[in-house]
Amino acid sequence: MTTSFAEPALKPLETHPRARQLPKVLLHEHLDGGLRVATLLALLKQRGITPAADTEAGLAAWFHANAHAGSLEKYLEGFGLTVAAMASPEAMERVAFEAAEDALADGAVLAEFRIAPLLFEAHGVPGEAVVEALLAGLHRSRLPSGLIVCAMRHLPEAETERAASLALRYHGAPAALGPRVVGFDLAGPEFGYPPGQHARALQRLREAGLPLTLHAGEADAAERVLEAVELGATRIGHGVRLVDALRDPARHWMVERVRERGVHLEVCPTSNVHTGAAPSIAAHPITALWQAGVSLSYHTDNRLMSCVSLTEEAQALMAHTALEEIDLLAMATEAARHTFLPEAQRDAALEAIAQFSAPLLPPVPVVRV
């Protein structure tokens, strides 16, 4: 599959110097898509794996070229490297810790990271060891965070059931002990693998009280967003094809349904451009959906694969769309409201965003009686 991509010519970060200062909420980042280049190179060498390039600059250039190759296959090629590199508990702990620290340095006030633990069984690492190592890494950072367990939607539902059991085992851990599993996701190739194929496993998770965020409406139609919602998802990974319903009066009801249900979209603008879900940042559906009153926020998806940070996502949106700083702060508020983390961490994030936003809001008029 190849697609014509339009890489946005971003203005210098100095165009929006406050982009780094904005408080941010990270809800959608895959740990196996967000390694530091230096860490990936070191882990590959430790495991005796020959990387695509043997220097940091060379490996970074390889990922950049793949992101802009106009090929989804090239974009996904890097995951073969990252999963193999991470395939030890020590490596996983390091990757999770660094991901949390990088998000904190980028202005995140809370974060949720996701991964499919059962992918590492092929490398000899049991799912339990994966989850425990990742939680240990997140616990080392002072950033409030949690872990979302993914199942791969193209695999049989029995595999989703196994991932569900794993997620539920670590969801019950007391929050006081540190980060825990806070949600469940269906990831992997969307087209041809609707979420309804995993309905039984999703019902079990929903009945057990584990929140659901499902990838939908990125590589398939807007109807998949509604299907995911009916299956219990309160958040949607991407969901950008909902804009097609927004543009079609006969399908406006879909957008209304999403708004009425209070569903939140985790939008990943740069990644969407790289995978062909959007032609450019300027033409990305995030602006139209936000202006239509859909609850959403912006995220990185895969920092390594897309060579992007949360700050750079914010800068790109302010540079190439009608969205302004106050919009991005409102999105951060929506993201915090929809976090799967405990109430105390949610409220602390909301307060931090509110304090930063206060000088930008119009004064409340004094009514004299």
Beta strands, then each sheet from edge to edge (+ up, - down):
strand 1: 24-26
strand 2: 108-115
strand 3: 145-152
strand 4: 181-187
strand 5: 213-216
strand 6: 235-238
strand 7: 264-267
strand 8: 296-298
sheet 1: 1+ 2+ 3+ 4+
sheet 2: 5+ 6+ 7+ 8+
end
